[in-house]
Amino acid sequence: MSKTEGPLTLISATPSPFARMNRIAMTLKGIPFQLQNEIPWEKDTQTPKYNPLEKLPILLFPDGRPPVYDSAHIQEYLIQKYADREPRLLTGDMDLDLQARQIQVLAEGLMDAFVLLFFEIKREKPSAEWRARQDRKIDGAMRAFEDLVKERKKADKQYLVGDDLTIADIAAVCGVGHIDFAGAREGWKGSYPTLAEWWGAMNEREGFKESKPVMFDLKESVV
Ligand SMILES: N[C@@H](CCC(=O)N[C@@H](CS)C(=O)NCC(=O)O)C(=O)O
């Protein structure tokens, strides 16, 4: 196989909820890709070589075209480039798609707040104010997801937007899944029962269950 052929590569981390969104989209669409698992906070990571922001996921092309980074940006590329492959992951209706992307933003905000909290707690003297701020965001997002799922259930809808699976469902499963995986909100399933039931079923679906988060061993100090 020549250098310009072959599958896409996704620089990912085994626990990363951001990368998980892209992994699910590519798996569901049947796009061939290989994973390059890294720990983006450690010295030997390749991430700065491809993304000056030093974050993953990053999508690499076999022909050496510029890499694509930021999970949402990668989702957009996959949706448009592979528009002929089901599931389409957006509805094609501008207003519904605005909602789908908004839900993705909410899920990413939840993930970001978790990461900021995770490292704050590792500091010698964590800031109580900063922790409270991130905690509010996590709780706010979880409440918003519970309300959203409740509303959709009332309308007898399985998915968060429209009648088919979209990036909104993928993002919500990954965001909530990370809180569950990290044990960041003990008892969350009791506090948000409708969300827990929806998430539990979605998380076991084909394309989702293969990408559940797996912890890595962070050896180097980050903060
Ligand atoms: N907005 C970015 C966030 C990605 C992100 O925070 N990734 C984490 C791994 S889960 C990372 O690479 N962190 C390294 C760093 O912040 O330096 C996206 O959606 O892709």
Ligand as a Chemical Component Dictionary entry (heavy atoms), coordinates in Angstrom:
data_LIG
# 
_chem_comp.id                   LIG 
_chem_comp.type                 NON-POLYMER 
_chem_comp.pdbx_formal_charge   0 
_chem_comp.three_letter_code    LIG 
# 
loop_
_chem_comp_atom.comp_id 
_chem_comp_atom.atom_id 
_chem_comp_atom.alt_atom_id 
_chem_comp_atom.type_symbol 
_chem_comp_atom.charge 
_chem_comp_atom.model_Cartn_x 
_chem_comp_atom.model_Cartn_y 
_chem_comp_atom.model_Cartn_z 
_chem_comp_atom.pdbx_ordinal 
LIG N1  N1  N 0 -11.878 21.115 22.608 1  
LIG C1  C1  C 0 -11.049 19.958 22.452 2  
LIG C2  C2  C 0 -10.738 19.368 23.831 3  
LIG C3  C3  C 0 -9.868  18.128 23.748 4  
LIG C4  C4  C 0 -9.180  17.792 25.074 5  
LIG O1  O1  O 0 -9.278  18.493 26.089 6  
LIG N2  N2  N 0 -8.448  16.674 25.048 7  
LIG C5  C5  C 0 -7.657  16.272 26.180 8  
LIG C6  C6  C 0 -7.640  14.742 26.274 9  
LIG S1  S1  S 0 -9.201  14.096 26.740 10 
LIG C7  C7  C 0 -6.222  16.710 25.924 11 
LIG O2  O2  O 0 -5.666  16.386 24.902 12 
LIG N3  N3  N 0 -5.616  17.455 26.858 13 
LIG C8  C8  C 0 -4.263  17.873 26.796 14 
LIG C9  C9  C 0 -4.098  19.309 27.234 15 
LIG O3  O3  O 0 -5.112  19.953 27.582 16 
LIG O4  O4  O 0 -2.987  19.785 27.215 17 
LIG C10 C10 C 0 -11.770 18.930 21.576 18 
LIG O5  O5  O 0 -12.997 18.894 21.596 19 
LIG O6  O6  O 0 -11.090 18.215 20.826 20 
# 
loop_
_chem_comp_bond.comp_id 
_chem_comp_bond.atom_id_1 
_chem_comp_bond.atom_id_2 
_chem_comp_bond.value_order 
_chem_comp_bond.pdbx_ordinal 
LIG N1  C1  SING 1  
LIG C1  C2  SING 2  
LIG C1  C10 SING 3  
LIG C2  C3  SING 4  
LIG C3  C4  SING 5  
LIG C4  O1  DOUB 6  
LIG C4  N2  SING 7  
LIG N2  C5  SING 8  
LIG C5  C6  SING 9  
LIG C5  C7  SING 10 
LIG C6  S1  SING 11 
LIG C7  O2  DOUB 12 
LIG C7  N3  SING 13 
LIG N3  C8  SING 14 
LIG C8  C9  SING 15 
LIG C9  O3  DOUB 16 
LIG C9  O4  SING 17 
LIG C10 O5  DOUB 18 
LIG C10 O6  SING 19 
# 
